[in-house]
Amino acid sequence: MTSQPRYFWEDFGVGSVREFGAHTLGRDEIVRFASEFDPQPFHLDEEAGRQSLFGGLAASGWHTCALVMRMMCDEYLLDSSSLGSPGLEQLKWQKPVLVGDTLHVRMTVTDARPMTSKPHIGLVRTRWEALNQRDEVVLVMEGWNMFRRRDVPAP
Amino acid sequence: MTSQPRYFWEDFGVGSVREFGAHTLGRDEIVRFASEFDPQPFHLDEEAGRQSLFGGLAASGWHTCALVMRMMCDEYLLDSSSLGSPGLEQLKWQKPVLVGDTLHVRMTVTDARPMTSKPHIGLVRTRWEALNQRDEVVLVMEGWNMFRRRDVPAP
């Protein structure tokens, strides 16, 4: 991209909360993801799902993570100065995600600081929660993202 | 499955190490995953990848996680009494995964205990590392899995 992104490090204020996204999971996409990456019976077969702790055909936890990532991309990441992420400090699959569930994301900025070694880059610590149509939190992730800064040009 | 699985909680001894898997990432699968779940330019386009911190067209971190999951499934999970996972305590994307890299997994059992509330289920704490063809660790995950026990039948 040659144009300037809309969001830089300075735009992720500590304490800010943002809710976004809406994705309803169909049976076919759950089975397709699981067939490729996580072919455990409770992610492939309705009867196996019902007999599992999940109580129904359940999306792979990695599928849920990937869908949250897509909602993050569409909401802000693709129009930002993001440089990627070094990782997460926690990832909790709190409730099953079943066929027909509609997920959205609640994002809370919990910390932010410039990088010591590269002051034109800032770190943002974020908690992302995925919620279903009953506003139950199904997934919690906390971790860091790197963004270029608007106010400190690259050397 | 009506037959007994091969691996139960008792088979994951603390300190045991196991290496397995071999997956070479092609350009097309990197772009296909990223197009659906993580369409940031450095995951879609070679030139954007070269200009990024990754230094080349890089797989989405979630793609790497999903591939590790698949290698875990093929190595032991599908023939085990696994009941799923409550989550991870850490997830580090330590190095970029680029087109042509071949990944495998090193799994180390770091802790194990029966569940207090459900003694027929055991928890296993594991560190999974994904390594590339130069034996560089590209991904580290640590977390818990639940398995039924061989020696304590369900009530």
Interface residues (C-beta under 8 A of the other chain):
Chain A: M1 F33 E36 F37 D38 P39 Q40 P41 F42 S52 L53 F54 S60 G61 W62 C65 A66 L67 M69 R70 C73 L77 L78 S82 L83 G84 S85 P86 G87 L88 E89 Q90 L91 K92 W93 Q94 V140 G143 M146
Chain B: M1 E36 F37 D38 P39 Q40 P41 F42 S52 L53 F54 S60 G61 W62 C65 A66 L67 M69 R70 C73 L77 L78 S82 L83 G84 S85 P86 G87 L88 E89 Q90 L91 K92 W93 Q94 V140 G143 M146
